[in-house]
Amino acid sequence: MDCLIIKSPYIDLILSGVKTWEIRGSRTHKRGKIGLIKSGSGTIIGEVELVDCVGPLSLQEFLNNKNKHQSSSKTLMYKKTYAWVIKNPKKFDVAKKYKHPMGAVIWVKV
């Protein structure tokens, strides 16, 4: 399974269903169920479905969709900004430990 590394508080917003867009500086072609790793924790704490990639977003599109991504305008620091569209969040009752490979900053395959 592919797992996406996400910092707090954004991972908690995703797993609560409030955040449905993950903002990134590149597009992704991955689709389907992915795990969510809480950055720095060494654990996979949930999963979502990655269903689409929108962008590159204009500044106005970014600002008009704050309710979907829950980020400040400071986040829009990429040359090109993309929204990775997620749905069906599921927080695990018990976090799953994994071995973090050296150099992994976005994706981890477990």
N, C-alpha and C positions, 0 to 999 in steps of 0.2 A: 504494500500500500504506500502511496505517496503521501507525505505529511508536510504541511505548511507550517513554518515557524512564525509565530505572531506574538508581539509584546503585549503586556497588560497596559492599559485596561481594555484594549481593542479585542482581545480574544474573549474576554468575558461578555462584551457587548455582542459579539457574534453568537456566542453560545446561548445568550438570553433571547436571541431573535431580533434585537434592536438594530444591529448593524448587518446590512445585507450586501454591501459592496466593500470589498477589500481593495484599497488604493495601492497601486504598484506602478513602478516606472517602466514596465515592459508588459507586453501582452503575454498571455498564456494560451496554449492550445489544449491543455489538460481539461478533461471533463469527467464528471462522475464523482464518486465518493472519495473524499480525502480526509486524512487525519489532521488534527490541529495540535501542534506542539506549543506549549506555553514557554516562551523564550526564557532560557536560563534555568528551567526547572528539571530538565532531563526526563520529562514525562509527556505523553500524549494524553490530553484531557478530554478530547471529544472528536467529533467528526461532522462534516457538512457535505452537501453536494455542490460541486463547482459546475455551474450550468451555462455560463456565458462570460465573455470578455468584451467590454464596451470601451471604445476609445480609438484614438487618443481623445481625451476630453478637453474641451476649451475651458478657460477659467470660468466662464458663465455657467457651463454645464456642471462643472464641479461645485460651484456655489449654490446652484439651484437644487442640487441633490444631497445637501448636507444631512438630511434626515436618513439617507441610505448609508452614508459612509461615516458619519459621526466624527469627522476630522476637521481641524481648523484649516484656514486658508494657508497657514504655514506649511502644511503637508504637501501642498502643490509645488514641489521644488524640483520636479523632474522635467526634463526637456519635453518628454511626452508622458502623459498621465493616463493610466488605464484603470477601469473598475472591473475587478474580478467579481462576478455576480454569484452569490452563494445562497443556498436555501436549505431547509430541513436540518437545522442545527440539532445536535444531540450531545449533551454533556455526559461523559461516562460517570458511573457511580464511583468507580475506583480508577484512578489514573494509571496508565500503563507505562512502565519504564522502558527506555530504549537506549541504545548505545549511539551517542552523537558522533558522526564522522567528522574528522578534522576538515575545516574549511566550509562546512555547510552553513549557509546563512539564509537561504530561502526554502529549499526543499530538502527533505530527508526521505529516503526509501527504506521502509522497514518491512 
